Amino acid sequence: MTLRDDGSPNLAEVDQPMPGARAALVLLLLINLMNYVDRQILSAVEEPIGKEFGVSSAATGWLATSFLLAYMVFSPVFGVMADRVSRWAIVGVGVVLWSLASGGSGAVRTFGLLIGMRLLIGIGEAAYGPVAPTIISDLYPVSMRGKVLAWFNAAIPVGSALGYVIGGLFPPTHWHWAFYVTVPPGLLLGILCFFKKDRPRGPASERPKLNAAHYLSLLKTPSYTINCIGMTAMTFALGGIAFFMPRYLGERGQTASWAKPLFGGLVCLAGLLATVAGGITGDRLRSRFPGSYFLVSGVSMLVGFPLFLAFLITPFPAAWFVLFAAVFCLFFNTGPSNTILANVTRPTIRASAFAFNIFVIHALGDAISPPVIGWVSARYNMTTGFAVVSVAMLVSGVVWMIGAKHLAADTAAAQVDDTERRGFEVINPH
């Protein structure tokens, strides 16, 4: 690292990834992959779980909700901790906990204990969810975050697809094994975290003690608040739909033995292409449109909404092609929306900012939508339930379009602190 004549860091060098950035990204990406494998395995085996325990679809919807309740409640707790102590240690403990609880999901023999395992998984993932993006954001400059966070979040569609596929590999009476197979890789990845060291986040004197004023400062940042609203609406729609999609495909006459793997492959391909393309597009348009990350997110949802409605009324096999296009549009926002969170928050409270976002989007999003779809489908049908919940896609698109005008100013305000921190890290690497 070289310095200017005045002793300040050379910004050309500061605007580069920090040492060890790629290795950290790969490890966190693999953990994120296992994160979503576990989530969607539950969706893939939801129907046989209901049959074994003798509960309705409305009751199995609470398996997703119980996980999300723990996830959203404990995320702020771990977010506060991550702004003070080693983030890698927090991630390691969380991954080990959720891996063991995932195995426990297959071992329990009562529905109540299964709810308990999902709560433990939510706690474990709460130690990872708000922390991992902040490690990546600290290792990469603003100019590269859209692309890098897109690669990180590409694990969402791939992991979700693998979850559907793994869940579909086992016969309904042996659904327990779908959870067992996730334990060894999860434990290995969790243990590797304990060998990683946190990089300094600036002088200790600059690390504030988190209080209500810091949360209030987040709410006073227009881009942050608007993005939370958009992500909440999107999560409300996609969370409930993803949970019940295997059951829905069965109701539309698609044989479970091949429909689940086919849907998993569709989500994997469309989601992976869209997530990476969305992050790259947001980065490339940033110089021309300061609100590019909002615009990319908003337009994709506005296009995805009618495509999803078309899927609900299109007969198979043509419906598969419509669903592919809808999934592509609905995943296009993943990288850009998370990049907004990273770019408009100060590094000293970034973990808390991600944690608060997680709490909001799940408390008002997919913690609610699975029971809603279950309730509507019990009175009408699953198609009606999907149609009702999908209106939130339109809401998210409109909200994100509104946020575009605020992004440049909010990013500039946060970037001053970020550049100073990165300069400190490069000069003081240990």
Secondary structure, 3 states (H helix, E strand, C coil): CCECCCCCECHHHHCCCCCCHHHHHHHHHHHHHHHHHHHHHHHHCHHHHHHHHCCCHHHHHHHHHHHHHHHHHHHHHHHHHHCCCCHHHHHHHHHHHHHHHHHHHHHCCCHHHHHHHHHHHHHHHHCCCCCHHHHHHHHCCHHHHHHHHHHHHCHHHHHHHHHHHHHHHCCHHHCHHHHHCCHHHHHHHHHHHCCCCCCCCCCHHHCCCCCHHHHHHHHCCHHHHHHHHHHHHHHHHHHHHHHHHHHHHHHCCCCHHHHHHHHHHHHHHHHHHHHHHHHHHHHHHCCCCCCHHHHHHHHHHHHHHHHHHHHHHCCCCHHHHHHHHHHHHHHCCHHHHHHHHHHCCCHHHHHHHHHHHHHHHHHHHHCCHHHHHHHHHHHCCHHHHHHHHHHHHHHHHHHHHHHHHHHHHHHHHHHHHHHHHHHHHHHCCC
